[in-house]
Amino acid sequence: MAVRAAVLPAVGAPLEITGIELPDPGPGQVRVRLAAAGVCHSDLSLSDGTMSVPVPAVLGHEGAGTVVAVGPDVTHVAPGAPVVLNWAPACGTCHACSLGEVWLCANALNGAAAVHAHTADGTPLHPGLNVAAFAEETVVSASCVLPLPPGVPLTDAALLGCAVLTGYGAIHHSARVRPGESVAVFGAGGVGLAALQSARIAGASRIVAVDVSPAKEDLARGAGATDFLLASAATPREIRALTGKQGVDVAVECAGRAVSIRAAWESTRRGGRTTVVGIGGKDQQVTFNALELFHWGRTLSGCVYGNSDPFQDLPVLAEHVRAGRLDLSALVTERIGLADIPGAFENMKAGKGGRALVVF
């Protein structure tokens, strides 16, 4: 069956909106009709080579939709069921999984090397980060499909597949923010806005949003920020001024840039926690001297997929949505069509907007 999709023909090449041929679901596979897909910065990192991906590929890893058909041996979902796509399904058997660290699963991205579909001329296509959500329909492994809990709008639920799990997990699982603590979030894109909302849910007392764009202030304050700062060399000093010259208890970096990682570190109080969520390139070198590492006693940690277990965290997030504590629509800055994805990529390159949502 032919469907339209956004195809990355080669690393560094523009996305092409074209027809592709999807197979019927085989054993252990599910076919999903997409309702929406988020345009995440990780997709841009795949397209420009910051993260490696077999090409040509259908990108898009943050999506939700309705099950159209299931292959043999699939029992946890049926046709007509609303689902969220999970781009990093844990194998359950590797060393990380045996430790309960499913977000570090060694085999989570094995499916990206598979042949997912074909172009009209028969060229094999790979599924980006497993799920190929930049398409009207997709066929994925059953392990990539999470039943959507009731009470969550299907279109907005797409954001639960990456931005919200990552931002929520950075606050609750990685940094483990406690009530009354102060938090700074560097980068007010989709993940950053989710982290701001999550800091509010965690009971943070002061929540400082930092971004290079003044246009992000209203979005950040709407998500829960008590303060907004334009990123500059003076940002750490400004944050210390807001926190009794101490620095924040927790800083979360969502941009993946050396300068903002360093600023987040310097904005954290002595003994505080700095969590790096942003995906930076190998050229983004961050340096520390041995004395400051000893003196400040800070914890610096990376954070993959929010250190989340989607099967456990999705019901928790759904309850926050139903209770009105988590506003998914507030994370969406524009709703676009499939043909508009290349333009959304250009906006991300320019640092514009928060999170574009492709609505099918």
C-alpha positions as CSV (number, residue, x, y, z in Angstrom):
1,M,0.0,0.0,0.0
2,A,1.3,3.4,-1.0
3,V,1.5,6.3,1.6
4,R,3.2,9.6,1.6
5,A,6.3,10.1,3.8
6,A,9.2,12.4,4.5
7,V,12.3,10.6,3.2
8,L,15.9,11.5,4.0
9,P,17.7,10.4,0.8
10,A,21.2,10.9,2.2
11,V,22.9,12.5,5.2
12,G,22.9,16.2,4.8
13,A,20.3,16.2,2.0
14,P,16.9,17.9,2.2
15,L,13.9,15.8,3.1
16,E,11.8,14.7,0.2
17,I,8.0,14.3,0.5
18,T,7.2,11.3,-1.6
19,G,5.2,8.1,-1.9
20,I,6.5,4.9,-0.4
21,E,5.3,1.3,-0.4
22,L,4.6,-0.2,3.0
23,P,4.3,-4.0,3.5
24,D,1.6,-5.7,5.5
25,P,2.6,-6.3,9.1
26,G,4.5,-9.6,9.6
27,P,4.8,-11.7,12.7
28,G,5.3,-9.4,15.8
29,Q,4.5,-6.2,13.8
30,V,1.8,-3.6,13.9
31,R,0.6,-1.2,11.2
32,V,-0.4,2.3,12.6
33,R,-2.2,5.2,10.9
34,L,-0.5,8.3,12.3
35,A,-2.6,11.0,13.8
36,A,0.4,13.3,14.6
37,A,4.1,13.3,14.8
38,G,6.4,15.8,16.6
39,V,9.3,17.4,14.8
40,C,12.1,16.8,17.3
41,H,15.7,18.2,17.2
42,S,16.9,14.6,17.3
43,D,15.4,14.2,13.8
44,L,17.5,17.1,12.7
45,S,20.6,15.5,14.3
46,L,19.9,12.4,12.2
47,S,19.6,14.3,9.0
48,D,22.8,16.3,9.5
49,G,24.9,13.4,10.6
50,T,25.3,14.4,14.3
51,M,23.7,11.0,15.0
52,S,24.2,8.1,12.6
53,V,21.3,6.5,10.7
54,P,21.2,4.1,7.7
55,V,19.9,6.0,4.7
56,P,17.8,6.4,2.8
57,A,15.4,6.6,5.7
58,V,11.9,7.7,6.8
59,L,12.6,9.9,9.8
60,G,10.2,10.9,12.7
61,H,10.3,9.1,16.1
62,E,7.7,11.0,18.1
63,G,4.2,9.9,17.1
64,A,0.8,8.6,18.0
65,G,-2.0,7.0,15.9
66,T,-4.5,4.2,15.5
67,V,-3.7,0.6,14.9
68,V,-4.8,-0.5,11.4
69,A,-3.7,-4.1,11.4
70,V,-1.6,-6.5,13.5
71,G,0.6,-9.4,12.4
72,P,0.6,-12.9,14.0
73,D,1.7,-13.1,17.7
74,V,0.6,-9.6,18.5
75,T,-1.8,-9.6,21.5
76,H,-1.4,-6.4,23.5
77,V,-3.1,-4.2,20.9
78,A,-5.8,-4.7,18.3
79,P,-7.1,-2.8,15.2
80,G,-8.8,0.5,16.3
81,A,-6.6,0.9,19.4
82,P,-5.0,4.4,20.0
83,V,-1.3,4.0,20.6
84,V,1.9,6.0,21.2
85,L,5.0,5.0,19.4
86,N,8.1,4.0,21.4
87,W,11.3,4.7,19.4
88,A,13.6,2.9,21.9
89,P,12.0,-0.4,22.9
90,A,14.1,-2.3,25.5
91,C,15.1,-5.8,24.7
92,G,14.9,-6.9,28.4
93,T,18.0,-9.2,28.1
94,C,21.1,-7.0,27.7
95,H,23.3,-5.9,30.6
96,A,21.6,-2.5,31.0
97,C,18.1,-4.0,31.0
98,S,19.2,-6.6,33.6
99,L,20.1,-3.6,35.8
100,G,16.7,-2.0,35.2
101,E,18.3,0.8,33.1
102,V,16.1,0.2,30.1
103,W,16.8,3.6,28.6
104,L,20.4,2.4,28.0
105,C,19.4,-0.8,26.3
106,A,22.2,-2.0,24.0
107,N,19.7,-3.3,21.4
108,A,17.0,-0.6,21.4
109,L,17.9,0.8,18.0
110,N,18.6,-2.4,16.2
111,G,15.4,-2.0,14.2
112,A,16.8,1.1,12.5
113,A,19.0,-1.0,10.3
114,A,16.0,-3.0,9.0
115,V,14.3,-2.4,5.7
116,H,11.1,-0.7,6.6
117,A,9.5,0.1,3.2
118,H,10.5,0.8,-0.4
119,T,10.3,3.8,-2.7
120,A,8.2,3.6,-5.9
121,D,11.3,2.5,-7.8
122,G,12.1,-0.3,-5.3
123,T,14.8,1.4,-3.3
124,P,14.8,0.0,0.3
125,L,14.1,2.5,3.1
126,H,15.1,2.3,6.7
127,P,12.9,3.4,9.6
128,G,15.0,6.2,11.2
129,L,14.8,5.7,14.9
130,N,12.7,2.5,14.6
131,V,9.2,4.0,14.0
132,A,9.3,6.2,10.8
133,A,6.6,8.5,12.1
134,F,7.0,11.1,9.3
135,A,4.5,9.2,7.2
136,E,0.7,8.8,6.9
137,E,1.1,5.2,8.1
138,T,4.0,3.0,9.4
139,V,4.7,-0.6,10.2
140,V,6.7,-1.2,13.4
141,S,7.7,-3.9,15.8
142,A,5.0,-4.6,18.4
143,S,7.5,-3.5,21.1
144,C,7.4,0.0,19.6
145,V,3.7,0.3,20.3
146,L,2.3,1.5,23.7
147,P,-1.4,1.5,24.3
148,L,-2.6,5.1,25.0
149,P,-4.3,5.5,28.4
150,P,-7.8,7.0,28.2
151,G,-8.4,10.7,28.5
152,V,-5.4,12.0,26.4
153,P,-6.1,13.6,23.1
154,L,-4.6,11.4,20.4
155,T,-3.0,14.2,18.4
156,D,-1.3,15.7,21.4
157,A,-0.3,12.3,22.7
158,A,2.4,12.2,20.0
159,L,4.5,14.4,22.3
160,L,4.5,11.7,25.0
161,G,6.7,9.6,22.8
162,C,9.8,11.7,23.2
163,A,9.7,15.3,24.4
164,V,7.5,14.8,27.4
165,L,9.1,11.5,28.5
166,T,12.5,13.1,28.2
167,G,11.7,16.4,29.9
168,Y,9.7,14.7,32.7
169,G,12.3,12.0,33.2
170,A,15.1,14.6,33.3
171,I,13.4,16.3,36.3
172,H,11.9,13.2,38.1
173,H,14.3,10.4,37.3
174,S,17.7,11.9,36.5
175,A,17.9,15.1,38.6
176,R,15.2,13.9,41.1
177,V,13.9,17.4,41.9
178,R,12.4,17.6,45.4
179,P,9.7,20.0,46.6
180,G,11.1,23.4,47.4
181,E,14.3,23.1,45.3
182,S,15.3,25.6,42.6
183,V,15.7,24.6,39.0
184,A,17.1,26.2,35.9
185,V,16.3,24.9,32.4
186,F,18.6,25.8,29.5
187,G,16.7,25.7,26.2
188,A,12.9,26.3,25.9
189,G,12.2,24.0,23.0
190,G,9.8,21.1,23.2
191,V,11.9,19.1,25.8
192,G,12.8,22.2,27.8
193,L,9.1,23.3,28.0
194,A,8.2,19.8,29.2
195,A,11.0,20.0,31.8
196,L,9.6,23.3,33.0
197,Q,6.2,21.8,33.4
198,S,7.7,18.8,35.2
199,A,9.6,21.0,37.6
200,R,6.4,22.8,38.5
201,I,4.7,19.4,39.0
202,A,7.7,18.3,41.3
203,G,7.1,21.4,43.5
204,A,10.2,23.4,42.6
205,S,10.1,26.8,44.3
206,R,12.0,28.8,41.7
207,I,12.1,27.8,38.1
208,V,14.4,29.8,35.8
209,A,14.1,29.4,32.0
210,V,17.1,30.3,29.8
211,D,17.0,30.7,26.1
212,V,18.7,32.6,23.3
213,S,15.3,33.9,21.9
214,P,13.3,36.5,23.7
215,A,10.2,35.1,21.9
216,K,10.4,32.0,24.1
217,E,9.6,34.0,27.3
218,D,5.8,33.7,27.1
219,L,6.0,30.0,26.3
220,A,8.4,29.4,29.2
221,R,6.3,31.3,31.7
222,G,3.2,29.5,30.5
223,A,5.0,26.2,31.2
224,G,5.8,27.2,34.8
225,A,8.9,29.4,34.7
226,T,9.0,32.0,37.5
227,D,11.9,33.8,35.8
228,F,13.2,34.1,32.2
229,L,16.8,35.0,31.2
230,L,18.3,35.6,27.8
231,A,21.3,33.4,27.4
232,S,24.6,35.3,27.7
233,A,28.0,35.1,29.3
234,A,26.4,36.6,32.4
235,T,23.7,33.9,32.8
236,P,25.4,32.0,35.6
237,R,25.9,35.3,37.5
238,E,22.3,36.3,37.0
239,I,21.1,32.9,38.2
240,R,23.2,33.2,41.4
241,A,21.7,36.6,42.0
242,L,18.2,35.1,41.8
243,T,19.1,32.4,44.3
244,G,20.9,34.2,47.2
245,K,24.3,34.0,45.5
246,Q,24.1,30.2,45.8
247,G,23.1,28.9,42.4
248,V,20.2,26.6,41.6
249,D,19.8,23.2,43.2
250,V,19.3,21.6,39.7
251,A,20.3,22.8,36.2
252,V,18.9,20.9,33.2
253,E,20.6,21.6,29.8
254,C,18.4,20.8,26.8
255,A,20.3,22.4,23.9
256,G,23.4,20.2,23.5
257,R,25.9,23.0,23.2
258,A,29.2,23.3,25.0
259,V,28.5,26.9,26.0
260,S,25.2,26.1,27.6
261,I,26.4,22.9,29.3
262,R,29.2,25.0,30.8
263,A,26.7,27.7,31.8
264,A,24.4,25.2,33.4
265,W,27.3,23.7,35.4
266,E,28.3,27.2,36.6
267,S,24.7,28.0,37.5
268,T,24.4,25.0,39.9
269,R,25.0,25.5,43.6
270,R,27.8,23.8,45.4
271,G,26.7,20.2,45.8
272,G,23.9,20.6,43.3
273,R,23.0,18.5,40.2
274,T,23.6,19.3,36.6
275,T,21.8,17.1,34.1
276,V,22.6,17.2,30.3
277,V,19.7,16.2,28.1
278,G,20.7,18.0,24.8
279,I,22.4,16.0,22.1
280,G,25.6,17.8,21.0
281,G,28.1,17.1,18.3
282,K,31.5,15.7,18.8
283,D,32.9,19.2,18.2
284,Q,31.2,20.5,21.3
285,Q,34.0,20.1,23.8
286,V,33.3,21.0,27.4
287,T,36.3,21.5,29.8
288,F,36.6,21.4,33.6
289,N,39.7,21.8,35.8
290,A,40.4,19.3,38.5
291,L,40.2,21.9,41.3
292,E,36.7,23.0,40.4
293,L,35.4,19.5,40.3
294,F,36.7,18.9,43.8
295,H,35.7,22.3,45.2
296,W,32.1,22.6,43.9
297,G,31.1,19.0,44.7
298,R,28.5,19.1,41.9
299,T,27.1,16.1,40.1
300,L,27.2,16.2,36.3
301,S,25.3,13.5,34.5
302,G,24.0,12.7,31.1
303,C,20.4,11.8,30.6
304,V,19.2,9.5,27.8
305,Y,15.4,9.5,27.0
306,G,14.8,11.0,30.4
307,N,16.1,7.8,32.1
308,S,12.5,6.7,31.6
309,D,10.8,3.4,31.2
310,P,7.9,4.3,28.7
311,F,5.8,1.3,29.8
312,Q,5.8,2.5,33.4
313,D,5.9,6.3,32.9
314,L,3.2,6.7,30.2
315,P,0.3,5.9,32.6
316,V,1.8,8.4,35.1
317,L,2.0,11.1,32.5
318,A,-1.5,10.4,31.3
319,E,-2.8,10.9,34.9
320,H,-1.0,14.2,35.0
321,V,-2.7,15.2,31.7
322,R,-6.2,14.1,33.0
323,A,-5.6,16.0,36.2
324,G,-4.7,19.2,34.3
325,R,-1.2,19.3,35.7
326,L,0.5,18.6,32.4
327,D,-0.7,20.6,29.4
328,L,0.5,18.9,26.2
329,S,-1.0,21.6,23.9
330,A,1.1,24.2,25.5
331,L,4.2,22.4,24.2
332,V,3.1,22.8,20.6
333,T,4.1,26.1,18.9
334,E,2.6,25.3,15.5
335,R,0.6,22.5,13.8
336,I,1.8,21.7,10.3
337,G,1.2,19.3,7.5
338,L,3.6,16.6,6.2
339,A,4.8,18.9,3.4
340,D,5.8,21.5,5.9
341,I,8.4,19.3,7.7
342,P,11.4,20.6,5.6
343,G,10.5,24.1,6.6
344,A,10.2,23.1,10.3
345,F,13.8,21.7,10.0
346,E,15.0,25.1,8.8
347,N,13.3,26.8,11.7
348,M,15.1,24.4,14.2
349,K,18.4,25.2,12.5
350,A,17.7,28.9,13.1
351,G,16.7,28.3,16.7
352,K,13.1,29.3,16.1
353,G,9.9,28.0,17.7
354,G,9.4,25.3,20.3
355,R,7.8,22.1,18.9
356,A,6.1,21.7,15.6
357,L,3.5,19.0,15.4
358,V,2.7,17.3,12.1
359,V,-1.1,16.6,12.0
360,F,-2.2,14.0,9.4
